[in-house]
Amino acid sequence: MNKTSTRVWQSLLAVFCALVALWLVAPSLVVIPLSLSDKPSFAFPPTGWSTRWYSNFFDDPSWLDALTASLKVGLLVVVVATVSGTAAAVALTRSAFRGRQALRAVLLAPMIVPVIVVAIGLYALFLKAQLLGTTFGFVVAHSVLALPFVVIPVTASLQGFDRRLENAAAICGANRWATFRQVTLPLVAPGVLSGALFAFVTSFDEVVMSLFIQSPYLQTLPVKMYASVTRDTDPTIAAAATLILALTTVATLAATLYIARRNRVR
Protein backbone atom coordinates (compact mmCIF):
# COMPACT_ATOMS: atom_id res chain seq x y z
CA MET A 1 0.00 0.00 0.00
CA ASN A 2 1.53 3.29 -1.09
CA LYS A 3 1.58 6.52 0.86
CA THR A 4 -1.35 8.03 -1.05
CA SER A 5 -3.62 5.10 -0.22
CA THR A 6 -2.51 5.22 3.41
CA ARG A 7 -3.37 8.90 3.65
CA VAL A 8 -6.78 8.30 2.06
CA TRP A 9 -7.62 5.54 4.52
CA GLN A 10 -6.41 7.67 7.42
CA SER A 11 -8.60 10.54 6.26
CA LEU A 12 -11.62 8.25 5.91
CA LEU A 13 -10.98 6.84 9.37
CA ALA A 14 -10.72 10.35 10.82
CA VAL A 15 -14.01 11.35 9.16
CA PHE A 16 -15.71 8.21 10.44
CA CYS A 17 -14.45 8.86 14.00
CA ALA A 18 -15.66 12.47 13.78
CA LEU A 19 -19.12 11.31 12.67
CA VAL A 20 -19.33 8.78 15.50
CA ALA A 21 -18.24 11.43 17.99
CA LEU A 22 -20.85 13.84 16.63
CA TRP A 23 -23.52 11.13 16.86
CA LEU A 24 -22.65 10.54 20.51
CA VAL A 25 -22.34 14.19 21.52
CA ALA A 26 -25.18 15.75 19.52
CA PRO A 27 -28.04 14.64 21.84
CA SER A 28 -26.26 16.24 24.78
CA LEU A 29 -25.65 19.49 22.93
CA VAL A 30 -29.34 19.88 22.06
CA VAL A 31 -30.10 20.93 25.65
CA ILE A 32 -27.97 24.07 25.24
CA PRO A 33 -30.25 25.86 22.73
CA LEU A 34 -33.30 24.49 24.58
CA SER A 35 -32.09 26.17 27.77
CA LEU A 36 -31.99 29.51 25.91
CA SER A 37 -35.48 29.28 24.43
CA ASP A 38 -37.87 32.16 25.00
CA LYS A 39 -40.94 29.91 25.24
CA PRO A 40 -42.01 27.51 28.02
CA SER A 41 -41.74 24.43 25.82
CA PHE A 42 -39.21 21.94 24.50
CA ALA A 43 -39.77 22.87 20.86
CA PHE A 44 -36.58 22.53 18.83
CA PRO A 45 -35.12 24.59 17.32
CA PRO A 46 -36.14 27.59 19.46
CA THR A 47 -37.85 30.47 17.72
CA GLY A 48 -36.34 33.04 20.11
CA TRP A 49 -33.69 33.38 22.77
CA SER A 50 -33.80 34.19 26.48
CA THR A 51 -31.92 33.50 29.71
CA ARG A 52 -35.08 33.40 31.83
CA TRP A 53 -34.71 29.67 32.56
CA TYR A 54 -31.28 30.19 34.10
CA SER A 55 -32.85 32.92 36.24
CA ASN A 56 -35.55 30.46 37.27
CA PHE A 57 -32.88 27.95 38.23
CA PHE A 58 -30.82 30.30 40.38
CA ASP A 59 -33.86 32.03 41.90
CA ASP A 60 -35.50 28.78 43.01
CA PRO A 61 -34.17 27.55 46.38
CA SER A 62 -35.15 23.95 45.62
CA TRP A 63 -32.91 23.86 42.54
CA LEU A 64 -30.02 25.46 44.39
CA ASP A 65 -30.42 23.06 47.32
CA ALA A 66 -30.33 20.12 44.90
CA LEU A 67 -27.20 21.49 43.20
CA THR A 68 -25.51 22.04 46.56
CA ALA A 69 -26.41 18.53 47.69
CA SER A 70 -24.99 17.00 44.50
CA LEU A 71 -21.73 18.93 44.81
CA LYS A 72 -21.38 18.07 48.49
CA VAL A 73 -22.08 14.38 47.99
CA GLY A 74 -19.90 14.25 44.87
CA LEU A 75 -16.88 15.77 46.62
CA LEU A 76 -17.25 13.44 49.60
CA VAL A 77 -17.55 10.47 47.25
CA VAL A 78 -14.33 11.58 45.54
CA VAL A 79 -12.48 11.39 48.86
CA VAL A 80 -14.00 8.10 50.01
CA ALA A 81 -13.88 6.28 46.67
CA THR A 82 -10.41 7.54 45.72
CA VAL A 83 -8.82 6.57 49.03
CA SER A 84 -10.60 3.21 49.19
CA GLY A 85 -10.09 2.41 45.51
CA THR A 86 -6.40 3.33 45.58
CA ALA A 87 -5.83 1.20 48.69
CA ALA A 88 -7.68 -1.71 47.06
CA ALA A 89 -5.67 -1.36 43.85
CA VAL A 90 -2.40 -1.38 45.81
CA ALA A 91 -3.49 -4.49 47.67
CA LEU A 92 -4.49 -6.28 44.47
CA THR A 93 -1.25 -5.46 42.63
CA ARG A 94 1.24 -5.65 45.48
CA SER A 95 -0.01 -8.72 47.37
CA ALA A 96 -0.43 -12.36 46.37
CA PHE A 97 -3.12 -13.95 48.54
CA ARG A 98 -5.75 -16.59 48.07
CA GLY A 99 -9.00 -15.19 46.75
CA ARG A 100 -7.43 -12.14 45.14
CA GLN A 101 -9.28 -12.65 41.86
CA ALA A 102 -12.55 -13.18 43.72
CA LEU A 103 -11.98 -9.92 45.60
CA ARG A 104 -11.25 -8.13 42.35
CA ALA A 105 -14.51 -9.45 40.91
CA VAL A 106 -16.43 -8.23 43.97
CA LEU A 107 -14.89 -4.76 43.69
CA LEU A 108 -15.78 -4.52 39.99
CA ALA A 109 -19.25 -6.04 40.39
CA PRO A 110 -21.08 -2.66 40.59
CA MET A 111 -20.05 -2.07 36.96
CA ILE A 112 -21.74 -5.30 35.85
CA VAL A 113 -24.72 -5.71 38.14
CA PRO A 114 -27.68 -3.51 37.11
CA VAL A 115 -27.86 -0.38 39.23
CA ILE A 116 -31.48 -1.01 40.15
CA VAL A 117 -30.52 -4.37 41.69
CA VAL A 118 -27.87 -2.71 43.85
CA ALA A 119 -30.32 0.10 44.67
CA ILE A 120 -32.99 -2.31 45.93
CA GLY A 121 -30.48 -4.09 48.15
CA LEU A 122 -29.09 -0.87 49.59
CA TYR A 123 -32.61 0.48 50.08
CA ALA A 124 -33.46 -2.50 52.29
CA LEU A 125 -30.26 -2.09 54.30
CA PHE A 126 -30.58 1.68 54.61
CA LEU A 127 -34.22 1.41 55.64
CA LYS A 128 -33.24 -0.80 58.56
CA ALA A 129 -30.22 1.36 59.44
CA GLN A 130 -32.23 4.61 59.10
CA LEU A 131 -29.83 6.00 56.51
CA LEU A 132 -32.40 6.93 53.87
CA GLY A 133 -32.25 10.60 52.95
CA THR A 134 -28.98 11.22 54.78
CA THR A 135 -25.75 12.59 53.40
CA PHE A 136 -23.84 9.64 54.86
CA GLY A 137 -26.19 7.23 53.10
CA PHE A 138 -25.77 9.00 49.77
CA VAL A 139 -21.98 8.98 50.10
CA VAL A 140 -21.90 5.27 50.94
CA ALA A 141 -24.27 4.33 48.11
CA HIS A 142 -22.52 6.45 45.48
CA SER A 143 -19.09 5.26 46.65
CA VAL A 144 -20.16 1.68 45.99
CA LEU A 145 -20.92 2.59 42.38
CA ALA A 146 -17.82 4.78 41.97
CA LEU A 147 -15.29 2.37 43.49
CA PRO A 148 -14.70 0.30 40.31
CA PHE A 149 -13.99 3.46 38.32
CA VAL A 150 -11.12 4.19 40.72
CA VAL A 151 -9.77 0.65 41.01
CA ILE A 152 -9.39 0.16 37.25
CA PRO A 153 -7.22 3.21 36.31
CA VAL A 154 -5.13 3.00 39.49
CA THR A 155 -4.52 -0.72 38.92
CA ALA A 156 -3.48 -0.01 35.34
CA SER A 157 -1.05 2.67 36.54
CA LEU A 158 0.44 0.38 39.18
CA GLN A 159 0.88 -2.50 36.75
CA GLY A 160 2.95 -0.27 34.47
CA PHE A 161 5.01 1.03 37.40
CA ASP A 162 8.69 0.15 37.71
CA ARG A 163 8.98 -1.68 41.06
CA ARG A 164 12.74 -1.07 41.10
CA LEU A 165 12.07 2.53 42.12
CA GLU A 166 10.34 1.30 45.28
CA ASN A 167 13.23 -1.07 45.96
CA ALA A 168 15.70 1.80 45.56
CA ALA A 169 13.73 3.90 48.04
CA ALA A 170 13.69 1.00 50.51
CA ILE A 171 17.47 0.58 50.15
CA CYS A 172 17.84 4.28 50.97
CA GLY A 173 16.01 3.70 54.26
CA ALA A 174 12.45 4.75 53.42
CA ASN A 175 9.67 2.80 55.09
CA ARG A 176 6.63 1.53 53.17
CA TRP A 177 4.49 4.60 53.83
CA ALA A 178 7.28 7.00 52.88
CA THR A 179 7.98 4.98 49.73
CA PHE A 180 4.35 5.04 48.70
CA ARG A 181 3.90 8.74 49.49
CA GLN A 182 7.12 10.03 47.93
CA VAL A 183 7.73 7.57 45.08
CA THR A 184 4.70 5.50 44.11
CA LEU A 185 1.88 7.99 44.51
CA PRO A 186 3.45 10.85 42.49
CA LEU A 187 4.15 8.49 39.58
CA VAL A 188 0.65 6.97 39.51
CA ALA A 189 -1.04 10.32 40.16
CA PRO A 190 -2.60 10.46 36.65
CA GLY A 191 -4.40 7.18 37.33
CA VAL A 192 -5.53 8.37 40.75
CA LEU A 193 -6.73 11.67 39.27
CA SER A 194 -8.63 9.84 36.53
CA GLY A 195 -10.29 7.65 39.14
CA ALA A 196 -11.24 10.67 41.23
CA LEU A 197 -12.75 12.38 38.18
CA PHE A 198 -14.76 9.28 37.27
CA ALA A 199 -15.92 8.98 40.88
CA PHE A 200 -17.20 12.56 40.90
CA VAL A 201 -18.98 12.23 37.56
CA THR A 202 -20.52 8.91 38.59
CA SER A 203 -21.88 10.43 41.79
CA PHE A 204 -22.98 13.70 40.21
CA ASP A 205 -24.92 11.97 37.41
CA GLU A 206 -26.42 9.11 39.41
CA VAL A 207 -30.23 9.08 39.42
CA VAL A 208 -31.47 5.46 39.84
CA MET A 209 -29.74 4.85 43.16
CA SER A 210 -30.60 8.34 44.36
CA LEU A 211 -34.29 7.82 43.62
CA PHE A 212 -34.36 4.92 46.06
CA ILE A 213 -32.51 6.57 48.94
CA GLN A 214 -33.77 10.16 48.62
CA SER A 215 -36.00 11.97 51.08
CA PRO A 216 -38.07 15.17 50.88
CA TYR A 217 -35.26 16.90 52.76
CA LEU A 218 -32.35 15.72 50.61
CA GLN A 219 -32.51 15.45 46.82
CA THR A 220 -29.62 15.52 44.41
CA LEU A 221 -29.81 17.50 41.19
CA PRO A 222 -30.50 14.50 38.88
CA VAL A 223 -33.40 13.44 41.15
CA LYS A 224 -34.76 16.99 41.11
CA MET A 225 -34.50 17.01 37.32
CA TYR A 226 -36.32 13.68 37.06
CA ALA A 227 -39.11 14.94 39.28
CA SER A 228 -39.30 18.20 37.32
CA VAL A 229 -39.59 16.57 33.90
CA THR A 230 -42.56 14.48 35.09
CA ARG A 231 -44.63 17.48 36.16
CA ASP A 232 -43.24 20.64 34.51
CA THR A 233 -42.94 21.63 30.87
CA ASP A 234 -40.59 24.62 31.08
CA PRO A 235 -36.94 24.44 29.98
CA THR A 236 -35.56 25.06 33.48
CA ILE A 237 -34.52 21.43 33.42
CA ALA A 238 -32.59 22.14 30.20
CA ALA A 239 -30.74 24.93 32.02
CA ALA A 240 -29.89 22.47 34.82
CA ALA A 241 -28.71 19.91 32.26
CA THR A 242 -26.53 22.53 30.57
CA LEU A 243 -24.92 23.40 33.90
CA ILE A 244 -24.18 19.73 34.55
CA LEU A 245 -22.72 19.41 31.05
CA ALA A 246 -20.54 22.48 31.56
CA LEU A 247 -19.33 21.32 34.98
CA THR A 248 -18.40 17.81 33.85
CA THR A 249 -16.76 19.15 30.67
CA VAL A 250 -14.62 21.63 32.60
CA ALA A 251 -13.60 18.94 35.10
CA THR A 252 -12.70 16.52 32.31
CA LEU A 253 -10.70 19.11 30.37
CA ALA A 254 -8.84 20.21 33.51
CA ALA A 255 -7.90 16.62 34.33
CA THR A 256 -6.85 15.94 30.72
CA LEU A 257 -4.65 19.04 30.59
CA TYR A 258 -3.07 18.16 33.94
CA ILE A 259 -2.26 14.62 32.83
CA ALA A 260 -0.92 15.82 29.47
CA ARG A 261 1.29 18.38 31.21
CA ARG A 262 2.67 15.74 33.59
CA ASN A 263 3.42 13.44 30.66
CA ARG A 264 5.30 16.22 28.87
CA VAL A 265 7.32 16.98 31.98
CA ARG A 266 8.17 13.31 32.41
C-alpha positions, 0 to 999 in steps of 0.5 A: 500500500503506497503513501497516497492510499494510506493517507486516504484511509487515514482521512476516511478513518478520521471522518468516520471517527468524527461522525461517531463522535458527533452522533454521541455528543449531539443529543447532549448538545441539544439541551444548550439551545433548549435552555436559551429558548424564550418559550415555556416548551421543549420545541426545537429549534427555538424560535427566540432566545432568552436567559429566563430559565437560568434565572428560574434555576438560580432564583428557586431555592429547591434547585439550588439546594439540589445542586448544593447537595450534588456537589457536596455528595460528589466531593465526599464520594471523591475522597471516600472512593479515591482513598478506598479504591487506591488502597484496594488497587495497591493491595491487588497489585502488590499482594499475592493472597488466596481469593485475590481474583474473587476480591477483584470481581467483587470490587468490579461487580457494581459495573456489571450488576444492574444499578437497580438491583444494587439500589434495591439491596441498599434500600433494604439495608438503609431502611433498617439502618435509618440512613435513607435521605442522609448525606452519609447514606448517599456517600456510601451508596454512590461510593459503591458505584464509583469504586470500580472506576477508581480501582481500574485506572489505578490498577493499570497505573500500578501494573505499568510502574517500575517496582525497582524505584520502590526497591531503591527507596527502601534501600535508601532507608524509606519505610513503606508509607514513605515509599508510597507517598514520595515515590509511588503515589506521584508516579501513579497520580494520573491514574488516581486523578482519573479515578477521582474524576470518574468517581465525581462524575458517577456520583454527580450523574447518578439518578437510579440509586438516588431515587431509592434513597432520597428523602423530601429533605435531601434530593440531588440534582438528577433526582430533582431534574427527574421529578421536574420533567414528570410534572413541569414543561418549562426548559428550566430542566434544560438549564440544569442539564446545561450546567451539569454538562458544563461542569463535567466538561470543565472537570474533564478538560482540567484533568486531561490538561493536567495529565498531558502536562505531567506526561510532557514533563516526564 
